Amino acid sequence: MIYLSGNHPFLRLKIKLPKDGWKAVECLVDTGFSGGISLPQKFRENFSEDKFIEMRLTLADGSEIMTDATYTKVEYNKKEKDVSVVFIGDSGSLIGVEFLDQMKFCLDLKEKKVSLD
C-alpha cells in the first residue's frame, strides 16, 4: 500500500529477514536514494555477516560513503523483488530507485494523490 503522510509518500511492504521471516515495514519513498531499501541498524542482526558486501552510496549533498550492504526479497502488491539492503541510522526506512525500477510512480501533490504500479 502506498499513501501520503503530509506531502511525503510512504510505502507499506514486506521484507524478508533471513533470521526472522517476513516483516511489514513502512518506508519513505526517496527518489534521491539510488539503492533498494535502507533499514535502521537494528535490522542488521537479522542478516548473516558473511553475506555483506561493500557498497558506495551518493548522498543527497553529493558526498559519497562506503557502507555494508546485502540482498533480500521484498514483497509489494503480491509480487516479490530482489533488492539491495543497507543499514543507515536508527530511525526510519527508505525505499529507493532500485526498488522503483520498472514501476510507474506518480506523486500528485496538487490532488494529494500517490500511486505505484
Sequence and secondary structure as in RCSB ss.txt:
>XXXX:A:sequence
MIYLSGNHPFLRLKIKLPKDGWKAVECLVDTGFSGGISLPQKFRENFSEDKFIEMRLTLADGSEIMTDATYTKVE
YNKKEKDVSVVFIGDSGSLIGVEFLDQMKFCLDLKEKKVSLD
>XXXX:A:secstr
 EEEETTEEEEEEEEEETTTEEEEEEEEE TT  SSEEE GGGGGGS GGG EEEEEE TTS EEEEEEEEEEEE
ETTEEEEEEEEE SSS EEE HHHHTTS EEEETTTTEEEE 
